[in-house]
């Protein structure tokens, strides 16, 4: 059994009857994959910040990179590709695009998410004077909705029957 088949079984096992009336299996799988990727992102960030970057500033000659930003730069490609793999092989399996084309579309949707996060945080904190933490919570909700729609209808568009 492949890793993706195993993870699909896990999703199917966790998708219990009470959830059926409230959330589609596809949306549940997407949420579970996203939550798993977010947990992996946090774990990788912790390990890289403390044991690879070792909480030190890095002087590149023309710029000094703080340890938290360098850790973010190192972790981003890891979770970018794990997120893509999880979505392609677990959440959105039936698709009409090649993996190369999907990867490009996925990158575009991630860029969109980054822009949405930036714009929403600027708007909520600086223009609407909402505290940063509630602003981040609202921003995350907006970004998750955008990401799901982009994944379902753009990046991992289903096969046409």
Secondary structure, DSSP 8 states (H G I E B T S, - for coil): --HHHHHHHHHHHHS-HHHHTTS-HHHHHHHHHHHHHHHHHHHHHHHIIIIISTT--EE-SS-EE-HHHHHHHHHHHHHHHHHHHHIIIII----SS-HHHHHHHHHHHHHHHHHHHHHHHIIIIIIS---HHHHHHHHHHHHHHHHHHHIIIIIT-----
